[in-house]
Structure formats: C-alpha cells, structure tokens
Amino acid sequence: MTERKTGDGRVVVSGRKKMTPSEAFVETLVANGVTDIFGIMGSAFMDAMDIFAPAGIRLVPVVHEQGAGHMADGYARVSGRHGVVIGQNGPGISNCVTAIAAAYWAHSPVVIVTPEAGTMGTGLGGFQEANQLPMFQEFTKYQGHVNNPKRMAEYTGRCFDRAHSELGPTQLNIPRDFFYGEIEAEIPEPARLDRGPGGERSLDEAAALLATAEFPVIISGGGVVMADGVEECKALAERLGAPVVNSYLHNDSFPASHPQWCGPLGYQGSKAAMKLISQADVVIALGSRLGPFGTLPQHGMDYWPKDAKIIQIDADHKMLGLVKKITVGICGDAKDAAVALTKRLADRTLACDSTKDARAAKIKAEKDAWEAELDAWTHETDPFSLDMIAEQESEEGNWLHPREVLRELEKAMPPRVMVSTDIGNINSVANSYLRFEEPRSFFAPMSFGNCGYALPTIIGAKAAAPDRPAISYAGDGAWGMSMGEIMTAVRHDIPVTAVVFHNRQWGAEKKNQVDFYNRRFVAGELESESFAGIAKAMGAEGIVVEKLDEVGPALQRAVDAQMNEGKTTVIEIMCTRELGDPFRRDALSKPVRFLEKYKDYV
C-alpha cells in the first residue's frame, strides 16, 4: 500500500483506496497532525474511536464536554495547531456550545466533530436527536455536513483547512450511520495559506503616513501571536522608537522586559499604556480588530486618541474599519506586514527620528509611575470595599487583599509560564499584573466572557506544551463551574496549578449591586467548603493560603510539584470581599420605579 509520512513521522495512505468511512475520517485526522482529542466517548463515533490508538491519537476523556471544548481551545492557542473536540450526539454536543463560542472570539483553530443521529431516524424525535448545525452557526467559520459516507475524507479535510484559513472554529457534522460501510477515498493533503503582507498600495500608504508621524504608537494584538510575529513587531517598534501596548487580553503579544513595552489596554489595563496612546498622532493596530470592549474608557480615562490617524492590519478584511475609523487598512498577515513596513522605513528619514530619546524617557517615566502606583495600591479604596475590609478585620481568620496577592503571584511566576484567567472581578484586576516574555502564554475567554474557562483551558494548554508551567486563575464563582476538571488533570497525568481566589461572592455582578442598587444583594453570596479540601478528595494537592508571605512560596511549591512530580495543585487564597472597578460603568442605569410597592427599590 502506498503511504506518505506526516510531519510527526506517522504514515497516511496515499492515493485512492478502499476503506471504511471511519478509516477515512481517522486517516484525515492523522494527515492533519492530530495527536490529541478532547471529549467524552459515545456510541455515535465508537467505530472511529476504536482505531484512534493505532493511528497515534489519544482521546482525553473529560468530566464535562464544555471543558473539552475549552481544552481544545487552550491546546490550539499554545501549539498553533488544531484543537479537536468530540462528543456524543445530542447532549454531548450541546454541552460544547459555550466553549466553541469562546474559541470563536479567540480566533482559535478548533475543530468540533459532532456525530449526529442516524439518517433513518432523523425527524422522528429519537433518542438524543438534535439539529446540531444551527447550534453552532453563530460561532463557527465553516460548517461541514457529511451528506454521503463517500465524502467523509473530503469534508473532514475541508473543516481542518478552513479552521486555519478562517482563523476560528469549524464544525464537522457526521450522521452516526455514516461511519460504517465500504467506500473508496483519497486522503486530502492539508492546505495552508501563505497570507502575505497585504497590498503594495496600502503598505506604501502606511509607510508614507508613518514617515510623518511624530508620536507613533503600536498596538500589538492577537494576530501578532497567531502569526508568530513578535520579533517582527519588535523590529518595527525599534525602528520607530514607538511605545507598544498590548491589545485587551493579549498581554503575551510583546515581551514585558522590552523597554518599549507599556502594558495592556482595556479593562483593568495599564495606565502607562493608556496615557501614552492618548498622545499618539498615528496608531498602528497590528493584528488587532480593535474590539469595542478593549478600547473603552478605564481608570477614569477616555484615552482613545480620537484625532489620531489609524493604520489597521488584520488578516480578516471584514475587521478593517469595523469598530474604529481608520486611515489605512491592510489585509495581511501581522508578521509579514510588520516586515514589509520595517523594510519601507529602513532607509527613510522619519519625523520621529529626532525625538527617540525624548520619547524613550517619556515611556520610562509613565511606566515607572504606573509601577509605583501598583505597588502602593494594596487594596481598593471605594466605600464598599473599605466597609468590607473593616468588617472582615473583626472576623475570625486572615483575609488577604486581592491586589497584594496578585502582585506576589506576579513576582513568583516561573520562566516560560502559561496563565489562563477566568471571568470575574479579581481575574480582571489581574490584567494589570500579568506580564509575559513569550507569545502563546496568556489565555482568557476574550469578549465572550464566560465563566468556567480557565481551568480546562490551561489543561489543554499543558497537554500541548507539557514542558511549560501551567497556571490558572479563577474566582470561587467561576471555579464552581469547572473544578470537576481537576479529575481530568489527575486521571490523565496532565498536571496544572490552579489558583482560586476565595472571596465568597459573585464579585463582578455584586459590584453592580453596590453601584446601582444600593447594596441590595440578590444571589451574590457564595459560602462553600474548602476548595483545597475538595481538590484533595479529587486526588490533587490542596494548599490554603491566609498570609501574604505564603503566596509566593505556595505558588513556587505547586509549580515545582507540577513540573518535577507531575502533581496537580489547587491553591486556595482566602481574600477579602473588596471589589475592583466594574466591567462597564455604562452597562447599567440607575433604577426607576413607578409601582408603589417598588418605590423604595431605587
């Protein structure tokens, strides 16, 4: 039999051959380099699953299929390869919708394989029957439905190709009876696009504009990470002497040790970044869609430079000028575009050349001021937080200020660390304290903002990069949605470290009740047993931290156990109920009541 080798040394049959549809499906997975799939086994795809092992594919069984989707997301974002998730038709597939939505907004090349009810039962309301394509139509770049077993390899290959070319999840929907039978098929070779830097005209326009800029600022976005273009972004920044700010939740898109790095924009971001971009006359949005949540006012500053000229570079032409008015739009790869612009500027005299030293001093001054503010910002100072701090000082036990904890965790971070954060108040405050030296290191649920994201995502990341330390952050509310996946980490030897901020409340929403509803708290309190104790019951290690000087050593001990002993650890940090800024001050309005019985609820 004729065969061809894949990049990882496995072999795939070559040419048109007789096989079963299950074999065609699995061989196409192998051709696309798939070695790990996350999900829960089911009868709908058992014939294909039976040959995963001889194909060199591991199915990682999870606790809940949402976790599988997040693991596939984390796996894809770290490796740059596909993340794959699969489940039983009906409820197993519907459980994945939230995770695929998060992957969509992270532009992750996740392929969700959705076996569905058999064709002879469709429409009869049989067991676990569901119309699965509409579930994902809002959150996938392409949906492939295998309408004939003979097209199994074709559709499978197309879904993998589109996930990369469209930069987002795709769905492969397969009627369960189509795994069986005898077909002739050829396994397609993967197709990968060479995107290029963009059009010559738009690149020339951008270079001409940059030549006149006196205070250019670069936004390094997720597209820089996906293009592996951090070094090229650095070269462009150094040619211009420009401050570089990270787009929202892409803190790993530029090295924090670089003197021109200024930190992230957006919610709970860097004041230095915001102050510097507010002075820009030209902004280069490199690999960023300039999402609305990532450029909202923060820290009382409406910092977006409304009179600046904007050069936006994105691989998806539909994003150009969508959110912010732009001057030049370049549809191209962030890495290649950065190279092309740097070449065009190499031998030109730029208006900003003579002010490099002065701008470098300004960058340093703003960064130093922000770091000093963070050092001094040991706790929140709003009236509610001060009340909570005073109240908890009279309670039994020690309660730590979240900001102090986050600073200590920052100091204790190991080299090459990967961090995932969940959604919520403390996790968002963490945005100010998370700094990275290499890309593919920071993972968050992006603008979908779902709880239960961090732990399964970091498990997927660890599966893709077992040599790197893997740490997740979650508040106790989000933790409750995902902590069962600790069993996945323990059962399948994918060791991670989970930091849980135990402040006994749904913090982000409770902050709205403080600001808008006169502290009338409804459904916001979360009293629970020890999360460290629950972790031990699931086979992991558990550490309770109640003193500030224990934070760093606890993290270091847990990471050492992860890297050297293969152990998963949950670090439970007992925090005060103080709360940082709300997500958006414009998201709610002061209540108005007209009915007499509600007159006091204002």
C-alpha positions as CSV (number, residue, x, y, z in Angstrom):
1,M,0.0,0.0,0.0
2,T,1.3,3.4,-0.9
3,E,1.9,5.7,2.1
4,R,3.1,9.2,2.8
5,K,4.6,10.5,6.0
6,T,3.2,13.3,8.1
7,G,5.4,15.9,9.9
8,D,5.3,13.9,13.1
9,G,6.5,10.7,11.4
10,R,3.2,8.9,11.2
11,V,2.1,7.5,7.9
12,V,-1.1,8.1,5.9
13,V,-2.3,6.1,3.0
14,S,-1.7,7.8,-0.4
15,G,-3.9,7.6,-3.5
16,R,-7.4,6.3,-3.9
17,K,-8.0,3.2,-1.6
18,K,-10.8,1.0,-0.4
19,M,-11.6,1.8,3.3
20,T,-14.4,2.3,5.7
21,P,-15.7,5.9,6.4
22,S,-14.3,5.6,9.9
23,E,-10.8,4.8,8.4
24,A,-11.2,7.8,6.1
25,F,-12.1,10.0,9.0
26,V,-9.2,8.9,11.2
27,E,-6.6,8.9,8.4
28,T,-7.6,12.5,7.6
29,L,-7.1,13.4,11.3
30,V,-3.6,11.8,11.1
31,A,-2.8,13.8,7.9
32,N,-3.6,17.0,9.8
33,G,-1.3,16.1,12.6
34,V,-3.9,15.3,15.2
35,T,-2.5,13.5,18.2
36,D,-4.9,14.6,21.0
37,I,-8.7,14.9,21.0
38,F,-10.8,16.1,24.0
39,G,-14.2,14.8,24.8
40,I,-16.4,12.1,26.2
41,M,-16.7,8.8,24.4
42,G,-20.1,7.9,22.9
43,S,-21.7,5.2,20.8
44,A,-22.2,7.7,17.9
45,F,-18.5,7.6,16.9
46,M,-17.3,4.4,18.6
47,D,-16.3,2.7,15.4
48,A,-13.9,5.5,14.6
49,M,-12.7,5.8,18.2
50,D,-11.8,2.1,18.2
51,I,-8.9,2.9,15.8
52,F,-7.7,6.1,17.4
53,A,-4.9,4.3,19.3
54,P,-3.2,2.6,16.3
55,A,-3.4,5.9,14.5
56,G,-1.4,7.6,17.2
57,I,-4.4,9.6,18.6
58,R,-5.2,10.0,22.3
59,L,-8.7,10.7,23.3
60,V,-8.6,12.6,26.6
61,P,-11.9,11.9,28.5
62,V,-13.1,14.9,30.4
63,V,-15.7,15.5,33.1
64,H,-18.0,17.7,31.0
65,E,-17.9,18.5,27.3
66,Q,-17.7,22.2,27.9
67,G,-14.4,21.5,29.5
68,A,-13.4,19.5,26.4
69,G,-14.1,22.5,24.2
70,H,-12.0,24.8,26.4
71,M,-9.2,22.3,26.4
72,A,-9.2,22.1,22.6
73,D,-9.1,26.0,22.6
74,G,-6.1,26.1,25.0
75,Y,-4.3,23.3,23.0
76,A,-4.8,25.3,19.8
77,R,-3.7,28.6,21.2
78,V,-0.4,27.2,22.6
79,S,0.5,24.9,19.8
80,G,-0.7,26.9,16.8
81,R,-2.2,23.5,15.6
82,H,-5.8,22.4,15.6
83,G,-7.6,21.7,18.8
84,V,-10.1,18.9,18.4
85,V,-13.2,18.2,20.5
86,I,-15.8,15.4,20.1
87,G,-18.8,14.1,22.0
88,Q,-21.9,12.1,21.8
89,N,-24.7,13.3,19.5
90,G,-27.4,15.5,21.2
91,P,-26.5,16.4,24.8
92,G,-22.8,15.8,24.4
93,I,-22.6,18.2,21.5
94,S,-25.0,20.8,23.0
95,N,-22.7,20.9,26.1
96,C,-19.9,22.3,23.9
97,V,-21.7,25.5,22.6
98,T,-20.3,27.9,25.2
99,A,-16.7,26.7,24.7
100,I,-16.9,26.9,20.9
101,A,-18.2,30.5,21.3
102,A,-15.2,31.4,23.4
103,A,-12.9,29.8,20.9
104,Y,-14.5,31.8,18.1
105,W,-13.7,35.1,19.8
106,A,-10.2,33.9,20.5
107,H,-9.7,33.0,16.8
108,S,-8.7,29.5,17.7
109,P,-8.5,26.8,15.0
110,V,-10.7,24.4,16.9
111,V,-12.5,21.6,15.0
112,I,-15.6,20.3,16.8
113,V,-16.6,16.9,15.5
114,T,-20.4,16.5,16.0
115,P,-21.7,13.0,15.3
116,E,-25.5,13.2,15.0
117,A,-28.4,10.9,15.0
118,G,-28.6,8.4,12.2
119,T,-30.2,9.4,8.9
120,M,-33.0,6.8,9.1
121,G,-34.2,8.3,12.3
122,T,-33.9,12.0,11.5
123,G,-37.1,13.9,12.2
124,L,-38.7,11.2,14.3
125,G,-37.7,12.5,17.7
126,G,-35.5,9.6,18.5
127,F,-33.0,9.2,21.4
128,Q,-30.5,12.1,21.6
129,E,-31.7,13.6,18.3
130,A,-31.0,17.2,17.8
131,N,-30.5,19.6,14.8
132,Q,-26.8,20.3,15.6
133,L,-25.8,22.7,12.8
134,P,-28.0,25.7,14.0
135,M,-26.5,25.4,17.5
136,F,-23.1,26.5,16.2
137,Q,-23.8,28.6,13.2
138,E,-23.1,31.9,15.1
139,F,-19.7,30.6,16.4
140,T,-18.1,28.7,13.6
141,K,-16.3,29.9,10.5
142,Y,-17.4,26.9,8.5
143,Q,-19.8,24.0,8.9
144,G,-19.2,20.8,7.0
145,H,-22.1,18.3,7.0
146,V,-21.1,14.9,5.6
147,N,-24.1,14.2,3.3
148,N,-22.7,10.9,2.0
149,P,-20.2,8.5,3.5
150,K,-18.1,8.7,0.3
151,R,-17.3,12.3,1.2
152,M,-16.0,11.7,4.7
153,A,-12.4,12.5,3.9
154,E,-13.3,15.5,1.8
155,Y,-15.4,17.2,4.4
156,T,-13.0,16.3,7.3
157,G,-10.1,17.8,5.4
158,R,-12.0,20.9,4.5
159,C,-13.0,21.5,8.1
160,F,-9.4,21.3,9.2
161,D,-8.2,23.6,6.3
162,R,-10.9,26.2,7.0
163,A,-10.2,26.3,10.7
164,H,-6.7,27.6,9.8
165,S,-7.5,29.7,6.8
166,E,-10.5,31.4,8.5
167,L,-8.8,31.6,12.0
168,G,-11.6,30.1,14.0
169,P,-13.6,27.1,14.9
170,T,-15.2,24.8,12.3
171,Q,-17.8,22.1,12.7
172,L,-17.7,18.6,11.2
173,N,-21.2,17.1,11.4
174,I,-21.5,13.4,10.7
175,P,-24.6,11.2,10.8
176,R,-23.7,8.3,13.0
177,D,-24.6,5.7,10.5
178,F,-22.1,7.2,8.0
179,F,-19.1,5.9,9.9
180,Y,-19.9,2.4,8.6
181,G,-19.7,0.8,5.1
182,E,-17.2,0.4,2.3
183,I,-16.0,3.4,0.2
184,E,-13.2,4.4,-2.0
185,A,-11.4,7.5,-0.9
186,E,-8.3,9.6,-1.2
187,I,-7.0,11.3,1.9
188,P,-6.5,15.0,1.1
189,E,-3.3,16.7,2.0
190,P,-3.7,19.7,4.3
191,A,-3.8,23.1,2.6
192,R,-2.2,26.1,4.4
193,L,-2.4,29.6,3.1
194,D,0.5,31.9,2.6
195,R,-1.2,35.1,3.5
196,G,1.4,37.7,2.7
197,P,1.9,41.2,4.0
198,G,-1.0,42.9,2.2
199,G,-1.3,45.0,-0.9
200,E,1.6,47.1,-2.1
201,R,-0.5,50.3,-2.3
202,S,-1.8,50.1,1.2
203,L,1.6,49.2,2.6
204,D,3.1,52.2,0.7
205,E,0.4,54.5,2.1
206,A,1.0,53.2,5.6
207,A,4.8,53.8,5.3
208,A,4.3,57.3,4.0
209,L,2.0,58.1,6.9
210,L,4.5,56.6,9.4
211,A,7.2,58.8,7.9
212,T,5.3,61.9,9.0
213,A,4.3,60.6,12.5
214,E,5.8,62.4,15.4
215,F,4.4,60.2,18.2
216,P,3.5,56.7,16.7
217,V,2.2,54.0,19.0
218,I,1.8,50.3,18.1
219,I,-1.0,48.1,19.4
220,S,0.3,44.6,19.3
221,G,-2.7,42.3,19.1
222,G,-3.6,38.7,19.0
223,G,-2.8,38.5,15.3
224,V,0.9,39.1,16.2
225,V,0.8,36.0,18.4
226,M,-1.1,33.8,15.9
227,A,1.4,34.9,13.1
228,D,4.4,34.2,15.4
229,G,5.3,37.8,14.7
230,V,6.6,39.2,18.0
231,E,10.2,39.6,16.8
232,E,9.0,41.4,13.7
233,C,6.8,43.7,15.8
234,K,9.8,44.4,17.9
235,A,11.9,45.4,14.9
236,L,9.2,47.8,13.7
237,A,8.8,49.3,17.2
238,E,12.5,49.8,17.5
239,R,12.8,51.5,14.1
240,L,10.1,53.9,15.1
241,G,11.0,54.2,18.8
242,A,7.3,53.7,19.4
243,P,5.6,52.7,22.6
244,V,4.0,49.2,22.3
245,V,0.7,48.5,24.0
246,N,-0.9,45.1,24.2
247,S,-4.5,44.8,22.9
248,Y,-7.0,43.7,25.5
249,L,-6.2,40.2,27.0
250,H,-3.2,39.8,24.7
251,N,-0.6,40.6,27.3
252,D,1.7,38.0,25.7
253,S,1.9,39.8,22.3
254,F,5.0,41.8,23.3
255,P,7.8,40.9,25.9
256,A,7.3,42.8,29.1
257,S,11.1,43.2,29.6
258,H,11.4,45.3,26.5
259,P,11.9,49.0,27.3
260,Q,9.2,50.0,24.8
261,W,6.5,47.6,26.3
262,C,3.9,49.6,28.1
263,G,1.2,47.0,29.1
264,P,-2.3,46.2,28.1
265,L,-5.2,48.5,27.1
266,G,-8.8,47.8,28.2
267,Y,-10.4,46.8,31.4
268,Q,-8.1,46.9,34.4
269,G,-5.2,47.6,32.0
270,S,-2.1,49.7,32.3
271,K,-2.4,53.5,32.9
272,A,1.0,53.9,31.2
273,A,-0.3,52.3,28.1
274,M,-3.4,54.4,28.1
275,K,-1.6,57.7,28.8
276,L,0.9,57.1,26.0
277,I,-1.6,56.0,23.4
278,S,-3.7,59.1,24.2
279,Q,-0.8,61.2,22.8
280,A,-0.5,59.3,19.5
281,D,-0.8,61.0,16.2
282,V,-0.5,57.7,14.4
283,V,-1.6,54.3,15.8
284,I,-0.6,51.0,14.1
285,A,-3.1,48.4,15.1
286,L,-1.0,45.3,14.3
287,G,-3.1,42.2,14.2
288,S,-6.0,43.7,16.2
289,R,-9.7,44.1,15.4
290,L,-9.8,47.0,17.9
291,G,-12.7,45.3,19.7
292,P,-15.1,47.7,21.5
293,F,-14.6,46.3,25.0
294,G,-10.8,46.6,24.6
295,T,-10.8,50.3,24.0
296,L,-13.4,51.5,26.4
297,P,-12.5,54.2,29.0
298,Q,-10.8,52.9,32.1
299,H,-9.4,54.3,35.3
300,G,-11.5,57.4,34.6
301,M,-9.6,58.0,31.4
302,D,-11.2,58.2,27.9
303,Y,-7.8,57.5,26.4
304,W,-8.5,56.6,22.8
305,P,-6.8,59.2,20.6
306,K,-9.8,60.4,18.6
307,D,-7.7,62.7,16.2
308,A,-5.0,60.1,15.5
309,K,-4.6,58.5,12.1
310,I,-5.1,54.8,12.4
311,I,-3.3,52.1,10.4
312,Q,-5.1,48.8,10.9
313,I,-3.6,45.5,9.9
314,D,-5.7,42.4,10.1
315,A,-5.9,39.1,8.2
316,D,-9.6,39.3,8.1
317,H,-10.7,42.2,5.8
318,K,-14.1,42.4,7.4
319,M,-12.4,43.7,10.6
320,L,-10.8,46.7,8.9
321,G,-12.5,49.9,10.0
322,L,-15.4,47.9,11.6
323,V,-15.0,49.4,15.1
324,K,-12.8,52.4,14.8
325,K,-12.5,54.8,11.9
326,I,-9.2,54.1,10.1
327,T,-6.9,55.9,7.7
328,V,-5.2,52.9,6.1
329,G,-6.4,49.3,6.1
330,I,-4.1,46.5,5.3
331,C,-5.5,43.0,4.8
332,G,-2.5,40.8,5.6
333,D,-0.5,38.7,8.0
334,A,0.7,40.7,11.0
335,K,4.2,39.3,10.8
336,D,4.6,39.8,7.1
337,A,3.1,43.3,7.3
338,A,5.5,44.3,10.0
339,V,8.4,43.1,8.0
340,A,7.2,44.9,4.9
341,L,6.7,48.2,6.8
342,T,10.1,47.9,8.5
343,K,11.8,47.5,5.1
344,R,10.0,50.5,3.7
345,L,11.1,52.6,6.7
346,A,14.7,51.3,7.0
347,D,16.4,54.0,4.9
348,R,13.9,56.8,5.2
349,T,14.3,59.8,7.4
350,L,11.3,59.8,9.7
351,A,9.7,62.8,11.6
352,C,10.1,60.8,14.8
353,D,13.8,60.0,14.4
354,S,14.9,63.1,16.2
355,T,12.7,62.5,19.3
356,K,13.5,58.9,20.0
357,D,15.4,59.6,23.2
358,A,12.8,62.0,24.5
359,R,10.0,59.5,23.8
360,A,12.0,56.7,25.4
361,A,12.3,58.9,28.5
362,K,8.5,59.5,28.5
363,I,7.8,55.8,28.1
364,K,10.0,55.0,31.1
365,A,8.5,57.8,33.2
366,E,5.0,56.6,32.6
367,K,5.8,53.0,33.3
368,D,7.7,53.9,36.5
369,A,4.8,56.0,37.7
370,W,2.3,53.1,37.0
371,E,4.5,50.5,38.7
372,A,4.8,52.8,41.8
373,E,1.0,53.2,41.8
374,L,0.5,49.5,41.6
375,D,3.0,49.0,44.5
376,A,1.1,51.5,46.6
377,W,-2.4,50.2,45.5
378,T,-2.5,47.5,48.2
379,H,-6.3,47.5,48.5
380,E,-9.4,49.0,47.0
381,T,-10.5,52.4,48.5
382,D,-14.1,52.7,47.5
383,P,-16.6,53.0,50.4
384,F,-18.0,49.4,50.0
385,S,-14.5,47.8,49.9
386,L,-13.4,49.8,53.0
387,D,-16.6,48.6,54.8
388,M,-15.8,45.0,53.8
389,I,-12.2,45.3,54.9
390,A,-13.3,46.7,58.3
391,E,-15.9,44.0,58.7
392,Q,-13.6,41.2,57.9
393,E,-10.9,42.5,60.3
394,S,-13.3,41.7,63.1
395,E,-14.0,38.2,61.7
396,E,-12.1,35.1,62.7
397,G,-9.3,34.2,60.2
398,N,-7.0,36.1,58.0
399,W,-8.3,37.7,54.8
400,L,-5.9,38.9,52.1
401,H,-6.2,41.9,49.8
402,P,-6.5,40.7,46.1
403,R,-4.2,43.3,44.7
404,E,-1.4,42.4,47.1
405,V,-2.0,38.7,46.3
406,L,-1.8,39.4,42.6
407,R,1.5,41.3,43.0
408,E,3.0,38.4,45.0
409,L,1.9,35.9,42.4
410,E,3.4,38.1,39.7
411,K,6.8,38.1,41.5
412,A,6.7,34.3,41.9
413,M,5.9,33.4,38.3
414,P,8.3,30.9,36.8
415,P,10.0,31.3,33.4
416,R,8.0,30.4,30.3
417,V,4.8,30.3,32.3
418,M,1.4,29.9,30.7
419,V,-1.5,31.6,32.6
420,S,-5.2,31.3,31.9
421,T,-7.7,33.6,33.7
422,D,-11.4,33.2,34.1
423,I,-14.0,36.0,34.0
424,G,-14.8,38.0,37.2
425,N,-13.7,40.8,39.3
426,I,-10.4,39.6,40.7
427,N,-9.5,37.9,37.4
428,S,-10.0,41.2,35.6
429,V,-7.9,43.1,38.2
430,A,-5.2,40.5,37.4
431,N,-4.8,42.1,33.9
432,S,-2.6,44.8,35.5
433,Y,-0.2,42.2,36.9
434,L,0.2,39.6,34.2
435,R,3.4,40.1,32.2
436,F,5.0,37.6,29.7
437,E,8.2,37.2,27.8
438,E,7.0,34.9,25.0
439,P,3.8,34.6,23.0
440,R,1.2,31.8,23.4
441,S,1.4,32.3,27.1
442,F,-1.9,34.0,28.1
443,F,-5.4,32.8,27.7
444,A,-8.7,34.4,28.6
445,P,-12.3,34.0,27.4
446,M,-12.0,37.2,25.4
447,S,-15.1,39.1,24.7
448,F,-17.4,36.2,25.1
449,G,-16.6,36.4,28.9
450,N,-17.8,33.0,30.0
451,C,-17.2,31.6,33.5
452,G,-15.6,28.2,33.9
453,Y,-13.0,28.9,31.2
454,A,-9.6,29.0,33.0
455,L,-9.0,25.5,34.4
456,P,-10.0,23.4,31.4
457,T,-8.2,25.8,29.0
458,I,-4.9,25.5,31.0
459,I,-5.3,21.7,31.0
460,G,-5.5,21.8,27.2
461,A,-2.5,24.2,27.0
462,K,-0.5,21.9,29.3
463,A,-1.3,18.9,27.0
464,A,0.1,20.8,24.1
465,A,3.2,22.1,26.0
466,P,4.0,19.7,28.8
467,D,7.4,21.3,29.3
468,R,5.9,24.7,30.3
469,P,4.5,25.6,33.7
470,A,0.7,26.0,33.5
471,I,-1.3,28.1,36.0
472,S,-5.0,29.1,36.0
473,Y,-6.8,31.9,37.9
474,A,-10.4,31.7,38.9
475,G,-12.7,33.3,41.5
476,D,-14.9,31.0,43.6
477,G,-18.0,31.5,41.4
478,A,-16.3,30.6,38.1
479,W,-14.3,27.8,39.9
480,G,-17.6,26.1,40.8
481,M,-18.4,25.7,37.1
482,S,-15.2,23.9,36.2
483,M,-13.4,22.4,39.2
484,G,-14.6,18.9,38.3
485,E,-11.9,19.0,35.5
486,I,-9.3,18.6,38.3
487,M,-10.2,15.0,38.0
488,T,-9.3,15.1,34.3
489,A,-5.9,16.5,35.1
490,V,-5.3,13.9,37.8
491,R,-6.7,10.9,35.9
492,H,-4.7,11.6,32.7
493,D,-1.5,13.0,34.1
494,I,-1.8,16.5,32.8
495,P,-0.6,18.4,35.9
496,V,-1.5,22.0,36.3
497,T,-1.6,24.6,39.1
498,A,-5.0,26.3,39.9
499,V,-5.2,29.5,41.9
500,V,-8.6,30.1,43.4
501,F,-9.5,33.4,44.9
502,H,-12.0,32.5,47.6
503,N,-13.9,35.7,48.4
504,R,-17.3,34.0,48.7
505,Q,-19.2,36.1,46.2
506,W,-20.0,36.7,42.6
507,G,-17.8,39.7,42.6
508,A,-18.4,41.3,39.2
509,E,-22.2,41.3,39.4
510,K,-22.1,42.2,43.1
511,K,-20.2,45.3,42.2
512,N,-23.2,46.4,40.0
513,Q,-25.5,45.9,43.0
514,V,-23.2,48.2,45.0
515,D,-23.0,50.9,42.4
516,F,-26.6,50.9,41.1
517,Y,-28.8,49.0,43.5
518,N,-27.9,50.5,46.9
519,R,-26.2,47.3,48.1
520,R,-29.3,45.2,47.8
521,F,-27.6,41.9,47.3
522,V,-29.5,39.1,45.5
523,A,-28.0,35.7,44.7
524,G,-24.4,37.0,45.0
525,E,-23.2,35.3,48.1
526,L,-21.2,32.0,47.8
527,E,-20.4,30.3,51.0
528,S,-18.7,27.0,50.4
529,E,-16.4,24.3,51.8
530,S,-12.7,24.4,51.3
531,F,-11.7,24.2,47.7
532,A,-8.3,22.9,48.7
533,G,-10.1,20.1,50.6
534,I,-12.3,19.3,47.6
535,A,-9.1,19.2,45.4
536,K,-7.6,16.6,47.8
537,A,-10.7,14.5,47.5
538,M,-10.3,14.5,43.7
539,G,-6.7,13.3,44.0
540,A,-4.9,16.6,43.7
541,E,-2.8,18.5,46.2
542,G,-4.5,21.4,48.1
543,I,-3.0,24.4,49.8
544,V,-4.8,27.1,51.8
545,V,-3.1,30.5,51.9
546,E,-4.1,33.0,54.6
547,K,-0.9,35.1,54.9
548,L,0.7,37.3,52.3
549,D,4.2,36.0,52.8
550,E,2.8,32.5,52.0
551,V,1.5,33.4,48.5
552,G,4.8,33.3,46.5
553,P,6.1,30.2,48.3
554,A,2.8,28.4,47.8
555,L,2.9,29.1,44.0
556,Q,6.6,28.0,43.8
557,R,5.9,24.8,45.7
558,A,2.9,24.0,43.5
559,V,4.8,24.6,40.3
560,D,7.7,22.5,41.5
561,A,5.2,19.7,42.2
562,Q,3.7,20.2,38.7
563,M,7.0,20.2,36.8
564,N,9.0,17.6,38.8
565,E,6.4,15.3,40.4
566,G,3.6,15.5,37.9
567,K,1.2,16.7,40.5
568,T,-1.8,19.0,40.1
569,T,-2.3,21.5,43.0
570,V,-5.2,23.8,43.9
571,I,-4.0,26.9,45.8
572,E,-7.0,28.4,47.7
573,I,-6.4,32.0,48.7
574,M,-8.7,33.5,51.3
575,C,-9.5,37.0,50.1
576,T,-11.4,39.9,51.4
577,R,-14.8,40.9,49.8
578,E,-13.4,44.1,48.5
579,L,-14.2,44.8,44.8
580,G,-12.4,46.5,42.0
581,D,-13.9,48.7,39.3
582,P,-17.0,47.3,37.5
583,F,-16.7,46.0,33.9
584,R,-18.5,48.9,32.4
585,R,-20.0,52.0,34.1
586,D,-22.2,52.5,31.0
587,A,-23.7,49.0,31.2
588,L,-26.4,49.8,33.7
589,S,-28.6,52.8,34.6
590,K,-29.9,53.9,37.9
591,P,-33.2,52.2,38.5
592,V,-36.5,54.0,38.2
593,R,-39.7,52.6,39.8
594,F,-43.3,53.6,39.1
595,L,-45.3,51.0,41.0
596,E,-46.0,51.9,44.7
597,K,-44.8,48.6,46.1
598,Y,-41.4,49.0,44.5
599,K,-40.9,52.7,45.3
600,D,-38.1,52.1,47.8
601,Y,-36.1,50.0,45.4
602,V,-34.2,52.9,43.8
